[in-house]
Amino acid sequence: MALSEYTGEEIIANIIIRQGKKHEERVWMPRTVFNDSVGKDAYIIGNGESRLGFDLYKLPQDTYGCNALHRDYEPDYLITVDRKIYQEIKDSEYGEKNIVYTNHLNMTRIGGSCNLIPNNPYMGAGTTAMHIAIHDGHTNLICIGFDCAKDGPNLNVYKNTNAYDNESTVVNQTHWAKQIYGFMQENSQINWTFVEGDLPEQFFTLDNCKQITYNELNTYIK
């Protein structure tokens, strides 16, 4: 898929009430990231525990990571929609040397070095990372660390840490599964490969979705 022709978008920077009427202050946000995806896969890195034990530094470009991943690994692109996590990223100055995507509310209220999520789908960080990869022109998405087949105890790598629930919290993980499934249906021209993980069987009823093992991934990226 060719590089997106997206040049930027207008956002509502502020809302002012004058004489009982709402006035929107809008600003133009130009595109700030240009990625040539030709000949490359997109590796979407979730934070489910199924990725523990795999060395992320084995992955070639392009890598799209989510939320607190920046604590342990520097993906090519880091995506967060969470306010607390974005505050952490800003305070660490991670965005000064790395590409971070977030929403315009975080950008305008917290500041820092970051890039606007293009045509924000208003979904979770994992699905938004997929959206950005497709926006960049990728047609083959390889997804790691996605464990969303059922609701239950927190299976996130970063549980019990800043901005995350503790390990005993029951997490509605199937919400993210429904979101991803719908997104794959809407983008039938894109191929999804999930590496192991606890995933709904429904995913694999789609012609554009399959599952492989970490051994198969290691062979593929050699």
Backbone as numpy.savetxt, mean C-alpha at the origin, in Angstrom:
# Nx Ny Nz CAx CAy CAz Cx Cy Cz
2.00 -2.19 -19.35 1.15 -1.00 -19.35 2.03 0.24 -19.35
1.68 1.23 -20.11 2.48 2.44 -20.22 2.37 3.28 -18.95
3.37 4.14 -18.77 3.38 5.07 -17.65 2.11 5.92 -17.70
1.48 6.09 -16.55 0.25 6.88 -16.47 0.48 8.31 -16.95
-0.52 8.88 -17.62 -0.44 10.26 -18.08 -0.89 11.24 -17.00
-1.13 10.76 -15.82 -1.52 11.59 -14.68 -0.50 12.71 -14.46
-0.98 13.93 -14.33 -0.08 15.07 -14.11 -0.24 15.68 -12.72
-1.27 15.29 -12.02 -1.55 15.84 -10.70 -3.05 15.98 -10.51
-3.45 16.58 -9.41 -4.88 16.75 -9.15 -5.12 17.89 -8.18
-6.34 18.36 -8.18 -6.73 19.44 -7.29 -7.29 18.84 -6.00
-6.87 19.38 -4.87 -7.39 18.90 -3.60 -8.00 20.05 -2.81
-8.86 19.70 -1.87 -9.43 20.70 -0.97 -8.45 20.87 0.18
-7.79 22.01 0.24 -6.79 22.26 1.28 -7.40 22.79 2.56
-8.56 23.44 2.44 -9.17 24.04 3.62 -10.65 24.33 3.33
-11.45 24.30 4.36 -12.87 24.67 4.25 -13.14 25.79 5.23
-13.68 26.88 4.72 -13.97 28.05 5.55 -15.47 28.34 5.49
-16.07 28.62 6.66 -17.48 28.98 6.72 -17.57 30.50 6.83
-18.20 31.14 5.82 -18.41 32.58 5.83 -19.90 32.85 5.69
-20.43 33.57 6.65 -21.84 33.93 6.62 -22.73 32.72 6.40
-22.36 31.64 7.08 -23.17 30.43 7.02 -22.99 29.60 5.77
-22.08 30.00 4.90 -21.84 29.24 3.67 -20.43 28.64 3.67
-20.34 27.45 3.09 -19.07 26.74 3.03 -18.27 27.17 1.80
-17.02 27.53 2.03 -16.12 27.89 0.93 -14.90 26.96 0.97
-14.61 26.35 -0.16 -13.48 25.43 -0.25 -12.26 26.13 -0.85
-11.14 25.99 -0.17 -9.88 26.48 -0.72 -9.19 25.29 -1.40
-9.00 25.39 -2.70 -8.42 24.29 -3.47 -7.02 24.64 -3.96
-6.16 23.63 -3.97 -4.80 23.83 -4.48 -4.47 22.70 -5.45
-3.63 23.00 -6.41 -3.19 21.99 -7.39 -1.97 21.27 -6.84
-2.05 19.94 -6.81 -0.93 19.11 -6.36 -0.34 18.41 -7.58
0.81 18.85 -8.07 1.39 18.22 -9.26 1.96 16.84 -8.96
2.05 16.04 -9.97 2.67 14.72 -9.82 4.14 14.91 -9.44
4.61 14.13 -8.47 5.98 14.28 -7.99 6.83 13.02 -8.14
6.19 11.90 -8.50 6.94 10.64 -8.65 6.69 10.09 -10.05
7.78 9.79 -10.74 7.70 9.23 -12.09 8.51 7.93 -12.10
7.83 6.82 -12.23 8.47 5.51 -12.17 8.32 4.78 -13.50
9.42 4.37 -14.07 9.40 3.58 -15.30 9.29 2.11 -14.93
8.14 1.53 -15.14 7.88 0.15 -14.72 8.17 -0.89 -15.80
8.64 -0.46 -16.96 8.83 -1.38 -18.09 9.79 -2.51 -17.71
9.35 -3.73 -17.92 10.20 -4.90 -17.68 10.32 -5.30 -16.23
9.52 -4.69 -15.34 9.63 -4.99 -13.92 8.29 -5.46 -13.35
8.37 -6.35 -12.36 7.20 -6.73 -11.58 7.05 -5.73 -10.44
5.88 -5.72 -9.82 5.67 -4.94 -8.60 5.52 -5.92 -7.44
6.31 -5.71 -6.39 6.25 -6.53 -5.19 5.53 -5.73 -4.11
4.35 -6.19 -3.74 3.53 -5.50 -2.75 3.75 -6.19 -1.41
4.29 -5.45 -0.44 4.68 -6.06 0.83 3.69 -5.67 1.92
2.86 -6.63 2.33 1.99 -6.44 3.48 2.74 -6.79 4.76
2.08 -6.64 5.88 2.75 -6.89 7.15 2.15 -8.05 7.94
1.59 -9.01 7.22 1.13 -10.23 7.86 2.30 -11.11 8.26
2.10 -11.92 9.28 3.19 -12.74 9.82 3.67 -13.82 8.86
2.92 -14.08 7.81 3.35 -15.12 6.86 4.63 -14.74 6.12
5.02 -13.46 6.16 6.27 -13.07 5.49 7.49 -13.17 6.40
7.28 -13.43 7.69 8.41 -13.55 8.60 9.31 -14.72 8.17
10.60 -14.49 8.16 11.54 -15.52 7.73 12.01 -15.34 6.30
11.30 -14.50 5.54 11.73 -14.21 4.17 12.55 -12.93 4.17
13.70 -12.96 3.49 14.58 -11.80 3.41 14.08 -10.85 2.33
13.49 -9.75 2.74 12.92 -8.80 1.78 13.99 -8.18 0.89
15.23 -8.17 1.36 16.30 -7.58 0.56 16.66 -8.43 -0.66
16.06 -9.60 -0.78 16.23 -10.42 -1.98 15.41 -9.88 -3.15
14.40 -9.09 -2.83 13.45 -8.65 -3.85 14.09 -7.60 -4.77
13.86 -7.73 -6.07 14.31 -6.69 -7.01 13.32 -5.52 -7.01
13.63 -4.48 -7.74 12.65 -3.40 -7.92 11.46 -3.93 -8.75
10.27 -3.39 -8.54 9.88 -2.29 -7.69 9.16 -2.85 -6.47
9.51 -2.35 -5.29 8.86 -2.80 -4.07 7.98 -1.69 -3.50
6.77 -2.08 -3.10 5.79 -1.16 -2.52 5.44 -1.69 -1.13
5.83 -0.96 -0.11 5.62 -1.42 1.26 4.59 -0.60 2.00
4.16 -1.12 3.14 3.05 -0.50 3.88 3.43 -0.13 5.31
3.01 1.04 5.72 3.00 1.48 7.10 4.35 1.33 7.81
4.41 0.54 8.89 5.61 0.49 9.73 6.75 -0.32 9.12
6.60 -0.78 7.92 7.68 -1.52 7.27 8.99 -0.73 7.27
8.89 0.59 7.26 10.09 1.43 7.23 11.01 1.20 8.42
10.50 0.61 9.49 11.33 0.34 10.67 12.41 -0.70 10.38
12.12 -1.61 9.44 13.01 -2.74 9.20 13.56 -2.83 7.78
12.95 -2.11 6.86 13.28 -2.29 5.45 12.88 -1.03 4.69
13.64 -0.68 3.69 13.34 0.50 2.88 12.83 0.06 1.50
11.52 0.02 1.34 10.98 -0.32 0.01 11.23 0.84 -0.95
11.08 0.59 -2.23 11.20 1.69 -3.20 10.13 2.74 -2.95
8.95 2.28 -2.52 7.83 3.18 -2.25 7.13 2.72 -0.97
6.96 3.64 -0.03 6.27 3.33 1.23 4.92 4.02 1.22
3.87 3.29 1.56 2.52 3.82 1.52 1.88 3.75 2.90
1.30 4.85 3.35 0.52 4.83 4.58 -0.68 5.76 4.45
-1.79 5.34 5.03 -2.97 6.20 5.10 -3.33 6.48 6.56
-2.54 5.92 7.46 -2.80 6.04 8.89 -2.10 7.27 9.47
-2.83 8.07 10.25 -2.27 9.31 10.78 -1.12 9.06 11.75
-1.29 8.11 12.68 -0.25 7.86 13.67 1.03 7.33 13.02
0.87 6.43 12.07 2.04 5.90 11.38 2.72 6.98 10.56
1.92 7.82 9.89 2.55 8.89 9.12 3.31 9.85 10.04
2.76 10.14 11.21 3.46 11.00 12.17 4.80 10.37 12.55
4.80 9.07 12.76 6.04 8.35 13.08 7.05 8.47 11.94
6.57 8.30 10.72 7.44 8.39 9.55 8.03 9.80 9.44
7.19 10.80 9.65 7.67 12.18 9.59 8.73 12.44 10.67
8.43 12.02 11.90 9.35 12.26 13.01 10.71 11.58 12.81
10.70 10.44 12.10 11.95 9.72 11.84 12.74 10.31 10.69
12.12 11.25 9.96 12.72 11.88 8.77 13.00 10.86 7.66
12.26 9.75 7.70 12.42 8.72 6.66 12.14 9.29 5.27
11.15 10.16 5.18 10.77 10.72 3.89 11.78 11.67 3.29
12.78 12.08 4.07 13.81 12.97 3.54 14.67 12.27 2.49
14.81 10.95 2.63 15.68 10.20 1.71 14.94 9.10 0.96
13.66 8.93 1.25 12.89 7.84 0.64 11.55 8.37 0.14
10.93 7.62 -0.76 9.64 8.04 -1.33 8.50 7.50 -0.47
7.71 8.43 0.06 6.57 8.09 0.90 5.30 8.65 0.25
4.27 7.81 0.18 2.96 8.25 -0.30 1.99 8.31 0.88
1.18 9.36 0.94 0.11 9.42 1.92 -1.02 10.28 1.37
-2.08 10.43 2.16 -3.24 11.19 1.70 -3.06 12.68 1.98
-3.92 13.50 1.39 -3.73 14.94 1.50 -4.00 15.46 2.91
-4.83 14.75 3.70 -5.06 15.18 5.07 -3.78 15.09 5.90
-3.06 13.99 5.76 -1.78 13.87 6.45 -0.78 14.92 5.97
-0.79 15.15 4.66 0.14 16.12 4.09 -0.12 17.53 4.62
-1.38 17.93 4.66 -1.70 19.30 5.05 -1.69 19.51 6.56
-2.05 18.48 7.32 -2.14 18.64 8.77 -0.82 18.33 9.50
-0.02 17.42 8.92 1.21 17.01 9.60 2.45 17.53 8.89
2.36 17.66 7.56 3.51 18.16 6.80 4.53 17.06 6.54
5.79 17.44 6.40 6.84 16.46 6.14 7.08 16.24 4.67
8.07 15.43 4.37 8.43 15.12 2.97 7.64 13.90 2.52
6.70 14.11 1.62 5.85 13.01 1.18 5.25 13.34 -0.17
4.54 12.37 -0.72 3.92 12.50 -2.04 2.46 12.10 -1.95
1.64 12.80 -2.70 0.20 12.55 -2.67 -0.13 11.23 -3.36
-0.98 10.43 -2.71 -1.49 9.22 -3.35 -2.29 9.64 -4.57
-1.91 9.23 -5.77 -2.63 9.69 -6.97 -4.02 9.06 -7.07
-5.01 9.88 -7.36 -6.39 9.38 -7.50 -6.73 8.42 -6.36
-6.59 8.90 -5.16 -6.74 8.08 -3.95 -7.99 7.20 -3.99
-7.81 5.87 -3.87 -8.98 4.99 -3.88 -9.67 4.90 -2.52
-9.06 5.52 -1.49 -9.58 5.51 -0.12 -9.81 4.07 0.36
-8.73 3.31 0.32 -8.73 1.94 0.79 -7.57 1.78 1.78
-7.41 0.57 2.30 -6.31 0.29 3.22 -4.97 0.43 2.53
-3.90 0.45 3.34 -2.56 0.67 2.79 -2.17 -0.39 1.77
-2.52 -1.66 2.02 -2.15 -2.73 1.09 -2.80 -2.57 -0.26
-4.11 -2.33 -0.26 -4.83 -2.15 -1.52 -4.39 -0.86 -2.21
-4.10 0.18 -1.42 -3.61 1.43 -1.99 -2.23 1.23 -2.63
-1.39 0.41 -2.03 -0.09 0.09 -2.63 -0.28 -0.59 -3.99
-1.26 -1.50 -4.06 -1.58 -2.14 -5.34 -2.04 -1.11 -6.36
-2.89 -0.20 -5.92 -3.41 0.87 -6.77 -2.26 1.71 -7.34
-1.30 2.08 -6.50 -0.18 2.91 -6.97 0.70 2.13 -7.94
0.91 0.85 -7.68 1.71 0.03 -8.60 1.06 -0.02 -9.98
-0.25 -0.18 -10.02 -0.97 -0.20 -11.30 -0.89 1.18 -11.95
-1.04 2.21 -11.16 -0.90 3.58 -11.65 0.46 3.80 -12.29
1.49 3.15 -11.72 2.85 3.27 -12.26 3.04 2.48 -13.55
2.08 1.66 -13.90 2.16 0.91 -15.14 2.42 -0.57 -14.99
2.47 -1.07 -13.76 2.72 -2.50 -13.54 1.48 -3.32 -13.88
1.72 -4.48 -14.46 0.61 -5.39 -14.77 0.75 -6.74 -14.05
1.88 -6.94 -13.36 2.12 -8.19 -12.64 2.48 -7.86 -11.20
1.55 -8.12 -10.27 1.74 -7.80 -8.87 2.00 -9.07 -8.07
3.11 -9.10 -7.34 3.47 -10.23 -6.49 3.33 -9.76 -5.04
2.43 -10.39 -4.30 2.03 -9.89 -2.99 2.53 -10.79 -1.87
3.18 -10.19 -0.90 3.82 -10.90 0.21 3.26 -10.38 1.53
3.01 -11.29 2.47 2.58 -10.86 3.79 1.14 -10.44 3.88
0.27 -11.14 3.15 -1.16 -10.86 3.22 -1.86 -12.04 3.89
-2.43 -11.79 5.07 -3.10 -12.82 5.87 -4.48 -12.29 6.28
-5.45 -12.52 5.44 -6.74 -11.86 5.68 -7.93 -12.79 5.44
-7.74 -14.09 5.60 -8.82 -15.04 5.31 -9.91 -15.03 6.36
-9.56 -14.66 7.59 -10.55 -14.73 8.67 -10.27 -13.68 9.73
-11.31 -13.31 10.45 -11.17 -12.41 11.58 -10.59 -13.19 12.76
-9.83 -12.49 13.59 -9.25 -13.18 14.74 -8.14 -12.36 15.36
-7.33 -12.98 16.21 -6.23 -12.28 16.87 -5.31 -11.59 15.87
-4.74 -10.50 16.28 -3.90 -9.67 15.43 -2.71 -10.46 14.88
-2.61 -10.57 13.56 -1.53 -11.31 12.91 -0.51 -10.37 12.27
-0.50 -9.12 12.69 0.41 -8.16 12.09 1.80 -8.27 12.69
2.82 -8.15 11.86 4.21 -8.20 12.31 4.47 -7.17 13.41
3.78 -6.04 13.34 4.07 -4.92 14.26 3.05 -4.79 15.39
2.31 -5.85 15.69 1.37 -5.81 16.81 2.11 -5.43 18.10
1.39 -4.82 19.02 1.95 -4.38 20.31 2.95 -3.25 20.19
2.94 -2.52 19.08 3.84 -1.38 18.91 3.02 -0.14 18.55
3.69 1.00 18.45 3.02 2.25 18.16 2.06 2.14 16.98
0.84 2.59 17.19 -0.22 2.68 16.18 -0.85 1.34 15.81
-0.45 0.27 16.47 -1.00 -1.06 16.16 -1.72 -1.64 17.37
-2.72 -2.48 17.10 -3.43 -3.16 18.18 -2.51 -4.18 18.85
-2.90 -4.58 20.05 -2.10 -5.61 20.72 -2.48 -6.99 20.18
-1.73 -7.98 20.62 -1.87 -9.32 20.03 -3.19 -10.00 20.35
-3.87 -9.55 21.40 -5.14 -10.17 21.77 -6.35 -9.52 21.11
-6.12 -8.42 20.42 -7.23 -7.71 19.76 -7.78 -8.53 18.59
-9.08 -8.68 18.54 -9.71 -9.34 17.40 -9.79 -8.34 16.25
-9.14 -8.67 15.15 -9.03 -7.76 14.01 -9.95 -8.23 12.88
-10.65 -7.28 12.29 -11.56 -7.57 11.19 -10.77 -7.66 9.88
-9.98 -8.74 9.78 -9.10 -8.88 8.61 -9.85 -9.19 7.33
-11.05 -9.76 7.45 -11.82 -10.09 6.25 -12.30 -8.81 5.54
-12.33 -7.69 6.27 -12.66 -6.41 5.62 -11.65 -6.11 4.51
-10.36 -6.33 4.82 -9.31 -6.07 3.83 -9.40 -7.09 2.69
-9.79 -8.32 3.02 -9.93 -9.34 1.98 -11.01 -8.95 0.97
-12.15 -8.48 1.48 -13.25 -8.05 0.59 -12.80 -6.89 -0.29
-12.02 -5.99 0.30 -11.53 -4.83 -0.44 -10.60 -5.26 -1.58
-9.67 -6.16 -1.25 -8.72 -6.64 -2.26 -9.44 -7.43 -3.35
-10.37 -8.29 -2.95 -11.11 -9.09 -3.93 -11.84 -8.19 -4.92
-12.54 -7.19 -4.41 -13.25 -6.27 -5.29 -12.31 -5.52 -6.21
-11.15 -5.16 -5.69 -10.16 -4.43 -6.49 -9.61 -5.31 -7.61
-9.39 -6.59 -7.32 -8.92 -7.51 -8.35 -9.99 -7.71 -9.42
-11.24 -7.77 -9.01 -12.32 -7.89 -9.98 -12.38 -6.69 -10.91
-12.19 -5.51 -10.34 -12.24 -4.28 -11.13 -11.06 -4.14 -12.08
-9.97 -4.84 -11.80 -8.75 -4.72 -12.61 -8.38 -6.08 -13.18
-9.28 -6.62 -13.98 -9.10 -7.98 -14.51 -7.93 -8.10 -15.48
-7.41 -6.94 -15.96 -6.27 -6.96 -16.87 -4.94 -7.09 -16.13
-4.99 -7.05 -14.80 -3.79 -7.12 -13.96 -3.68 -8.52 -13.37
-2.45 -9.05 -13.29 -2.22 -10.37 -12.71 -1.72 -10.24 -11.27
-2.36 -10.98 -10.38 -1.97 -11.00 -8.96 -1.40 -12.37 -8.61
-0.26 -12.38 -7.93 0.31 -13.60 -7.38 0.55 -13.39 -5.89
-0.08 -14.21 -5.06 0.12 -14.12 -3.61 1.08 -15.22 -3.17
2.06 -14.82 -2.37 3.06 -15.78 -1.88 2.60 -16.31 -0.53
2.20 -17.58 -0.53 1.67 -18.24 0.67 0.66 -17.32 1.37
0.66 -17.25 2.70 -0.28 -16.41 3.42 -1.60 -17.11 3.67
-2.37 -16.56 4.61 -3.69 -17.07 4.94 -4.71 -16.24 4.16
-5.20 -16.80 3.06 -5.99 -16.05 2.10 -7.32 -16.72 1.81
-8.36 -15.96 1.49 -9.66 -16.55 1.17 -9.59 -17.37 -0.12
-10.25 -18.51 -0.14 -10.30 -19.34 -1.34 -10.94 -18.59 -2.50
-11.81 -17.65 -2.16 -12.51 -16.86 -3.19 -11.53 -16.14 -4.11
-10.38 -15.71 -3.57 -9.38 -15.03 -4.40 -9.05 -15.84 -5.64
-8.91 -17.15 -5.44 -8.37 -18.00 -6.50 -9.43 -18.56 -7.44
-10.64 -18.03 -7.29 -11.67 -18.30 -8.30 -11.54 -17.30 -9.45
-10.74 -16.27 -9.26 -10.53 -15.27 -10.30 -9.42 -15.73 -11.25
-9.61 -15.51 -12.52 -8.63 -15.93 -13.52 -7.30 -15.17 -13.41
-7.33 -13.99 -12.78 -6.12 -13.17 -12.71 -5.41 -13.27 -11.37
-5.70 -14.34 -10.60 -5.10 -14.48 -9.28 -4.63 -15.91 -9.04
-3.41 -16.05 -8.49 -2.87 -17.37 -8.17 -2.01 -17.27 -6.91
-1.58 -18.42 -6.42 -0.76 -18.48 -5.21 0.46 -19.34 -5.45
1.61 -18.92 -4.89 2.85 -19.70 -5.00 3.48 -19.80 -3.61
4.51 -20.63 -3.51 5.24 -20.80 -2.25 6.45 -19.87 -2.23
7.06 -19.73 -1.05 8.29 -18.93 -0.97 9.43 -19.60 -1.73
9.44 -20.91 -1.78 10.47 -21.60 -2.58 10.32 -21.23 -4.05
9.08 -21.18 -4.52 8.84 -20.80 -5.91 9.23 -19.34 -6.15
8.97 -18.48 -5.18 9.37 -17.09 -5.31 10.90 -16.97 -5.37
11.59 -17.68 -4.51 13.05 -17.64 -4.52 13.61 -18.07 -5.86
13.01 -19.09 -6.45 13.45 -19.55 -7.77 13.17 -18.48 -8.82
12.04 -17.82 -8.72 11.62 -16.84 -9.70 12.54 -15.61 -9.71
12.98 -15.19 -8.53 13.76 -13.94 -8.45 15.27 -14.15 -8.55
15.70 -15.37 -8.70 17.15 -15.61 -8.83 17.69 -14.99 -10.11
